[in-house]
Amino acid sequence: MTPVLEAVRLGKRYGRHHALTDCDLNVPPGRVIGLVGPNGAGKSTLLQLACGLIAPSSGTIRVLGATPAAGPAHLAKVGFVAQDTPVYAELSVADHLRMGARLNPGWDRALAQRRLARIGLDPRQKAGRLSGGQRAQLALTIAAAKRPELLIFDEPAAALDPLARHAFLDHLMESVTELGAAAILSSHALPDVERVCDYLIVLAGSRVHLAGDVSQLLASHVRVTGRRSDLAALPAGADVITLTDPSGLKSTAVVRADRALPAGGPWTVTDVGLEELVLAYLGRADQTGTQPVPTAAEAHR
């Protein structure tokens, strides 16, 4: 099956600044992908490359099996909601839909009108008078009414209050389900990612540090608690991602292990959650100067 997103040694440089470095990705179709990382990690750059808004400095990227923005047909397959959920303040909600219909040959008028009714937007209202949550919903409606195969969201709910963010994520998932589309959601809010995403990409310092199916990543990582000397005796193949309280009587580590750790060892093993997993890799990247670790696919090769 054609990957929704495929990158090989992908890089983007602005002068001497490396926004992305040697990124390798192979994301299967039909996934809701969470893209997480600190500010400046390269998330927006990766999304702009995926939309064809900018070109790579090195390597290659393919979206839905083709070069991004390769032509009108490919542009129609991708719906993009930028970070500031841009709308035109002086245009009405109905004006936005008319513009969407003129620019997109596959425009689904019924879907757009149904979405407006669902979220209670008055078509006559000027976009400049909408709340942040309403602007985000309008941008999502326009992107979904293209009937794309891939929806891309760059921090679309960053400025929304908890109630508006909850409603936006509900409608995002409804759109993905109705369209049968894949989606990429860049977000700092790990609970949002945990709620809606089934695939994870962690970026830090311009590099991919972790990528894979969420359930598989959680299954291959554990929290290990014991004396530091005990943790040093972990079996071959167990990779300590982060270690906390290393000078105390008890230390805790997030460990990647391709096989279950032996029962009855001198340590306690418990499951990790998505937030703890992400923070462990971000902490490791910060401590090691952002040297990348293998992706899930690389670990199995």
The 8 nearest C-alpha neighbors of each residue, nearest first, counted from 0:
[[1, 2, 28, 27, 3, 64, 63, 29],
 [0, 2, 64, 3, 63, 28, 27, 4],
 [3, 1, 27, 4, 28, 26, 63, 5],
 [2, 4, 63, 28, 62, 27, 26, 1],
 [5, 3, 62, 26, 2, 61, 25, 63],
 [4, 6, 25, 61, 24, 60, 2, 26],
 [7, 5, 60, 24, 23, 59, 9, 61],
 [6, 8, 23, 9, 59, 58, 22, 60],
 [9, 7, 21, 58, 22, 23, 10, 6],
 [8, 10, 58, 22, 21, 7, 59, 57],
 [11, 9, 20, 19, 57, 21, 56, 55],
 [12, 10, 56, 19, 55, 18, 17, 57],
 [11, 13, 17, 16, 18, 56, 14, 10],
 [14, 12, 16, 15, 17, 11, 18, 56],
 [13, 15, 16, 12, 17, 11, 18, 56],
 [14, 16, 13, 17, 12, 18, 11, 56],
 [15, 17, 13, 14, 12, 18, 11, 19],
 [18, 16, 12, 19, 11, 13, 20, 15],
 [17, 19, 205, 41, 11, 12, 16, 44],
 [20, 18, 205, 10, 11, 17, 41, 206],
 [19, 21, 10, 206, 205, 22, 9, 17],
 [22, 20, 8, 9, 10, 23, 19, 206],
 [23, 21, 9, 8, 20, 207, 206, 7],
 [22, 24, 7, 6, 8, 21, 9, 25],
 [25, 23, 6, 5, 26, 22, 7, 4],
 [24, 26, 5, 4, 2, 27, 6, 23],
 [25, 27, 4, 2, 3, 24, 5, 28],
 [28, 26, 2, 3, 25, 29, 30, 1],
 [29, 27, 3, 2, 30, 181, 26, 1],
 [28, 30, 181, 180, 27, 31, 179, 3],
 [31, 29, 181, 28, 32, 198, 197, 182],
 [30, 32, 182, 196, 197, 181, 183, 198],
 [31, 33, 183, 198, 196, 199, 30, 184],
 [32, 34, 199, 184, 196, 192, 185, 183],
 [35, 33, 185, 200, 184, 201, 199, 32],
 [36, 34, 201, 186, 185, 187, 202, 33],
 [35, 37, 202, 203, 201, 40, 38, 187],
 [38, 36, 40, 39, 203, 35, 187, 202],
 [37, 39, 40, 36, 41, 42, 203, 187],
 [40, 38, 41, 37, 204, 42, 18, 205],
 [39, 41, 203, 204, 205, 38, 37, 202],
 [42, 40, 44, 205, 18, 39, 43, 19],
 [43, 41, 45, 44, 40, 46, 202, 34],
 [42, 44, 46, 45, 41, 47, 153, 185],
 [45, 43, 47, 41, 42, 46, 48, 18],
 [44, 46, 48, 42, 43, 47, 41, 49],
 [47, 45, 49, 43, 48, 44, 50, 42],
 [48, 46, 50, 44, 52, 49, 45, 53],
 [47, 49, 51, 45, 53, 46, 50, 52],
 [48, 50, 46, 47, 51, 67, 45, 62],
 [51, 49, 47, 48, 52, 67, 46, 68],
 [50, 52, 67, 68, 48, 53, 49, 47],
 [53, 51, 47, 50, 48, 54, 49, 68],
 [54, 52, 48, 51, 47, 55, 50, 44],
 [53, 55, 48, 51, 56, 52, 11, 47],
 [56, 54, 11, 57, 10, 53, 58, 48],
 [55, 57, 11, 10, 12, 54, 58, 9],
 [58, 56, 10, 55, 9, 11, 59, 8],
 [57, 59, 9, 8, 7, 10, 55, 60],
 [58, 60, 7, 9, 6, 57, 8, 61],
 [61, 59, 6, 5, 7, 66, 9, 62],
 [62, 60, 66, 65, 5, 64, 4, 67],
 [61, 63, 4, 64, 65, 3, 67, 66],
 [64, 62, 3, 65, 2, 4, 1, 61],
 [63, 65, 62, 61, 1, 2, 3, 66],
 [66, 64, 61, 62, 63, 67, 69, 73],
 [65, 67, 61, 69, 62, 68, 60, 64],
 [68, 66, 51, 69, 50, 62, 49, 65],
 [69, 67, 51, 74, 70, 73, 66, 50],
 [70, 68, 66, 67, 73, 65, 71, 74],
 [69, 71, 68, 73, 72, 74, 67, 75],
 [72, 70, 74, 73, 75, 69, 68, 76],
 [71, 73, 75, 70, 74, 76, 69, 68],
 [72, 74, 76, 75, 70, 71, 68, 69],
 [75, 73, 71, 68, 76, 72, 77, 70],
 [74, 76, 73, 72, 77, 71, 147, 145],
 [75, 77, 147, 148, 73, 74, 149, 78],
 [78, 76, 149, 147, 75, 74, 150, 148],
 [77, 79, 150, 142, 147, 151, 149, 143],
 [80, 78, 151, 150, 152, 81, 142, 77],
 [81, 79, 152, 84, 151, 138, 153, 155],
 [82, 80, 153, 84, 83, 152, 79, 155],
 [81, 83, 153, 154, 155, 84, 80, 152],
 [82, 84, 85, 81, 155, 154, 80, 135],
 [85, 83, 81, 135, 82, 80, 138, 155],
 [86, 84, 83, 81, 87, 138, 134, 80],
 [85, 87, 88, 126, 84, 134, 138, 127],
 [88, 86, 90, 89, 126, 85, 127, 95],
 [127, 87, 89, 126, 90, 86, 125, 128],
 [90, 88, 87, 125, 127, 126, 91, 86],
 [91, 89, 125, 87, 88, 94, 126, 92],
 [90, 92, 125, 94, 124, 93, 126, 123],
 [91, 93, 122, 95, 94, 124, 126, 123],
 [94, 92, 122, 96, 91, 95, 123, 97],
 [95, 93, 91, 97, 92, 96, 90, 98],
 [96, 94, 98, 92, 93, 97, 99, 91],
 [95, 97, 99, 93, 98, 94, 100, 92],
 [98, 96, 94, 100, 99, 95, 93, 101],
 [99, 97, 95, 101, 96, 100, 94, 102],
 [98, 100, 96, 102, 97, 101, 103, 95],
 [99, 101, 97, 106, 98, 103, 102, 96],
 [102, 100, 98, 99, 103, 97, 104, 106],
 [103, 101, 99, 100, 98, 104, 106, 97],
 [102, 104, 106, 100, 105, 101, 99, 145],
 [103, 105, 106, 102, 100, 101, 75, 145],
 [104, 106, 103, 145, 107, 146, 75, 100],
 [107, 105, 145, 100, 103, 104, 144, 108],
 [108, 106, 144, 110, 109, 105, 111, 145],
 [109, 107, 111, 110, 106, 112, 144, 100],
 [110, 108, 112, 111, 107, 113, 144, 114],
 [109, 111, 113, 107, 108, 112, 144, 114],
 [112, 110, 114, 108, 113, 109, 144, 140],
 [113, 111, 115, 109, 114, 110, 108, 116],
 [112, 114, 110, 116, 111, 115, 109, 117],
 [115, 113, 117, 111, 112, 116, 110, 118],
 [116, 114, 112, 120, 118, 117, 113, 119],
 [117, 115, 119, 113, 114, 118, 112, 120],
 [116, 118, 114, 115, 119, 113, 120, 112],
 [119, 117, 115, 116, 120, 114, 136, 133],
 [118, 120, 116, 117, 115, 121, 114, 133],
 [121, 119, 115, 118, 122, 116, 133, 92],
 [120, 122, 123, 124, 119, 92, 115, 116],
 [123, 121, 93, 92, 124, 120, 91, 115],
 [124, 122, 121, 91, 92, 93, 125, 94],
 [125, 123, 91, 121, 122, 92, 126, 128],
 [124, 126, 91, 127, 90, 128, 89, 92],
 [127, 125, 88, 129, 128, 91, 92, 90],
 [88, 128, 126, 125, 129, 89, 87, 90],
 [129, 127, 126, 125, 130, 124, 88, 89],
 [130, 128, 126, 127, 133, 134, 131, 125],
 [129, 131, 133, 132, 134, 128, 127, 135],
 [132, 130, 134, 133, 135, 159, 129, 158],
 [131, 133, 135, 163, 130, 134, 159, 136],
 [132, 134, 136, 130, 135, 131, 129, 137],
 [135, 133, 137, 131, 136, 132, 129, 138],
 [134, 136, 132, 138, 133, 137, 84, 139],
 [135, 137, 133, 139, 134, 138, 140, 132],
 [136, 138, 140, 134, 139, 135, 133, 141],
 [139, 137, 135, 141, 140, 136, 84, 134],
 [138, 140, 136, 142, 137, 141, 143, 135],
 [141, 139, 137, 143, 138, 142, 111, 144],
 [140, 142, 138, 144, 139, 143, 137, 99],
 [141, 143, 78, 139, 140, 144, 145, 79],
 [144, 142, 140, 145, 146, 141, 139, 174],
 [143, 145, 107, 146, 141, 111, 106, 142],
 [146, 144, 106, 143, 147, 142, 105, 103],
 [147, 145, 144, 143, 178, 105, 148, 106],
 [148, 146, 76, 77, 149, 145, 78, 75],
 [147, 149, 180, 76, 77, 181, 146, 150],
 [148, 150, 181, 77, 180, 147, 182, 78],
 [149, 151, 182, 78, 77, 79, 181, 183],
 [152, 150, 79, 183, 182, 78, 80, 184],
 [153, 151, 184, 80, 155, 79, 183, 185],
 [152, 154, 82, 185, 81, 155, 80, 184],
 [155, 153, 82, 186, 185, 157, 156, 152],
 [156, 154, 82, 153, 157, 152, 84, 81],
 [157, 155, 159, 164, 158, 154, 135, 167],
 [156, 158, 154, 159, 155, 186, 187, 82],
 [159, 157, 156, 160, 131, 155, 132, 83],
 [160, 158, 156, 164, 157, 163, 132, 131],
 [159, 161, 163, 162, 164, 158, 132, 156],
 [162, 160, 164, 163, 165, 159, 166, 156],
 [161, 163, 165, 164, 160, 166, 159, 167],
 [164, 162, 166, 132, 160, 165, 161, 159],
 [165, 163, 167, 161, 162, 166, 159, 156],
 [164, 166, 162, 168, 163, 167, 161, 169],
 [165, 167, 169, 163, 164, 168, 170, 162],
 [166, 168, 164, 170, 169, 165, 171, 163],
 [169, 167, 171, 165, 170, 166, 164, 172],
 [170, 168, 166, 172, 167, 171, 173, 165],
 [169, 171, 173, 167, 172, 168, 174, 166],
 [172, 170, 168, 174, 169, 173, 167, 175],
 [171, 173, 175, 174, 169, 170, 176, 168],
 [172, 174, 170, 176, 171, 175, 177, 169],
 [175, 173, 177, 171, 172, 176, 178, 170],
 [176, 174, 172, 180, 178, 173, 177, 179],
 [175, 177, 179, 173, 174, 178, 172, 180],
 [178, 176, 174, 175, 179, 173, 180, 172],
 [179, 177, 180, 175, 176, 174, 146, 148],
 [178, 180, 176, 177, 175, 181, 148, 29],
 [181, 179, 148, 175, 178, 149, 29, 182],
 [180, 182, 29, 149, 30, 31, 148, 150],
 [183, 181, 150, 31, 149, 151, 32, 184],
 [182, 184, 32, 151, 31, 152, 33, 150],
 [185, 183, 152, 33, 34, 32, 186, 151],
 [184, 186, 34, 153, 154, 35, 33, 152],
 [187, 185, 154, 188, 35, 184, 34, 192],
 [186, 188, 189, 35, 36, 185, 37, 154],
 [189, 187, 186, 191, 190, 192, 157, 35],
 [188, 190, 192, 191, 187, 193, 274, 186],
 [191, 189, 193, 192, 188, 194, 274, 273],
 [192, 190, 194, 189, 193, 188, 195, 186],
 [191, 193, 189, 196, 194, 190, 33, 195],
 [194, 192, 190, 191, 195, 196, 189, 273],
 [193, 195, 191, 192, 190, 196, 189, 197],
 [194, 196, 192, 193, 191, 197, 31, 172],
 [197, 195, 31, 192, 32, 33, 198, 193],
 [196, 198, 213, 31, 212, 32, 30, 199],
 [199, 197, 212, 32, 213, 196, 211, 33],
 [200, 198, 33, 210, 211, 32, 213, 34],
 [199, 201, 210, 34, 209, 33, 35, 202],
 [200, 202, 209, 35, 208, 36, 207, 34],
 [203, 201, 207, 36, 206, 40, 208, 35],
 [204, 202, 40, 205, 206, 36, 37, 289],
 [203, 205, 40, 206, 289, 202, 39, 41],
 [206, 204, 19, 40, 41, 18, 203, 20],
 [207, 205, 20, 202, 203, 204, 22, 19],
 [206, 208, 202, 209, 22, 201, 291, 203],
 [209, 207, 291, 292, 201, 202, 206, 203],
 [208, 210, 201, 294, 200, 207, 292, 293],
 [211, 209, 200, 294, 199, 295, 201, 208],
 [210, 212, 295, 199, 198, 213, 216, 294],
 [211, 213, 198, 215, 214, 197, 216, 199],
 [214, 212, 198, 216, 197, 215, 199, 211],
 [213, 215, 217, 216, 212, 218, 197, 198],
 [216, 214, 218, 212, 217, 213, 219, 211],
 [215, 217, 213, 219, 218, 214, 212, 211],
 [218, 216, 214, 220, 215, 219, 213, 271],
 [217, 219, 215, 216, 220, 214, 221, 270],
 [218, 220, 216, 217, 256, 255, 257, 215],
 [221, 219, 255, 217, 254, 218, 256, 216],
 [222, 220, 270, 254, 271, 253, 269, 223],
 [221, 223, 253, 269, 268, 252, 271, 270],
 [224, 222, 268, 252, 267, 251, 221, 253],
 [225, 223, 251, 267, 266, 250, 252, 268],
 [226, 224, 266, 249, 250, 229, 227, 267],
 [225, 227, 249, 229, 228, 250, 248, 230],
 [226, 228, 230, 229, 250, 231, 225, 245],
 [229, 227, 231, 226, 230, 232, 225, 233],
 [230, 228, 226, 232, 227, 231, 225, 265],
 [229, 231, 227, 232, 233, 228, 226, 225],
 [230, 232, 228, 229, 233, 227, 234, 226],
 [233, 231, 229, 230, 234, 228, 235, 227],
 [232, 234, 230, 231, 237, 235, 229, 260],
 [235, 233, 237, 236, 232, 260, 261, 231],
 [236, 234, 237, 233, 238, 232, 256, 258],
 [235, 237, 238, 256, 234, 257, 258, 255],
 [236, 238, 256, 235, 255, 234, 233, 254],
 [237, 239, 255, 254, 240, 236, 256, 235],
 [238, 240, 254, 241, 253, 252, 255, 237],
 [241, 239, 253, 254, 238, 283, 279, 280],
 [242, 240, 252, 253, 279, 239, 283, 243],
 [241, 243, 252, 251, 245, 253, 250, 244],
 [242, 244, 251, 245, 250, 252, 241, 246],
 [245, 243, 250, 247, 246, 251, 242, 249],
 [244, 246, 250, 243, 247, 227, 242, 249],
 [247, 245, 244, 248, 250, 227, 249, 243],
 [248, 246, 249, 244, 245, 250, 226, 227],
 [247, 249, 226, 250, 246, 227, 225, 245],
 [248, 250, 226, 225, 247, 224, 251, 227],
 [251, 249, 244, 245, 225, 224, 226, 227],
 [252, 250, 224, 243, 223, 242, 225, 249],
 [253, 251, 242, 223, 241, 222, 254, 243],
 [252, 254, 222, 241, 240, 221, 239, 223],
 [255, 253, 239, 221, 238, 220, 240, 252],
 [256, 254, 220, 238, 237, 219, 239, 221],
 [255, 257, 237, 258, 219, 220, 254, 236],
 [256, 258, 219, 255, 236, 259, 237, 298],
 [259, 257, 256, 260, 219, 236, 237, 261],
 [258, 260, 261, 256, 257, 219, 262, 221],
 [259, 261, 258, 262, 256, 234, 264, 233],
 [262, 260, 264, 259, 263, 234, 258, 233],
 [263, 261, 264, 260, 259, 265, 268, 266],
 [262, 264, 261, 265, 266, 267, 260, 268],
 [263, 265, 266, 262, 261, 267, 260, 229],
 [266, 264, 229, 263, 225, 267, 226, 230],
 [267, 265, 225, 264, 224, 223, 268, 229],
 [266, 268, 224, 223, 225, 269, 265, 264],
 [267, 269, 223, 222, 221, 266, 224, 270],
 [270, 268, 222, 221, 223, 271, 267, 224],
 [269, 271, 221, 222, 272, 268, 220, 217],
 [272, 270, 221, 222, 275, 276, 217, 269],
 [273, 271, 275, 274, 276, 270, 217, 277],
 [272, 274, 276, 275, 277, 193, 271, 217],
 [275, 273, 277, 276, 272, 189, 278, 190],
 [276, 274, 278, 272, 273, 277, 279, 271],
 [275, 277, 273, 279, 274, 278, 272, 271],
 [278, 276, 274, 280, 279, 275, 273, 281],
 [279, 277, 281, 275, 280, 276, 282, 274],
 [278, 280, 282, 276, 277, 281, 241, 275],
 [281, 279, 283, 282, 277, 278, 284, 240],
 [280, 282, 278, 284, 283, 279, 285, 277],
 [283, 281, 285, 279, 280, 284, 278, 286],
 [282, 284, 280, 286, 285, 281, 241, 287],
 [285, 283, 289, 281, 287, 282, 286, 288],
 [284, 286, 282, 283, 288, 287, 289, 281],
 [287, 285, 283, 284, 288, 282, 289, 281],
 [288, 286, 284, 289, 285, 290, 283, 282],
 [287, 289, 285, 290, 286, 284, 204, 283],
 [290, 288, 284, 287, 204, 285, 291, 203],
 [289, 291, 288, 287, 284, 292, 208, 206],
 [292, 290, 208, 289, 207, 206, 293, 284],
 [291, 293, 208, 294, 290, 209, 207, 280],
 [294, 292, 297, 298, 295, 291, 209, 208],
 [293, 295, 209, 297, 210, 296, 298, 292],
 [294, 296, 298, 211, 297, 210, 293, 299],
 [297, 295, 294, 298, 299, 300, 211, 293],
 [298, 296, 294, 300, 299, 295, 293, 292],
 [297, 299, 295, 296, 300, 293, 294, 257],
 [298, 300, 297, 296, 295, 257, 294, 293],
 [299, 297, 298, 296, 295, 293, 294, 257]]
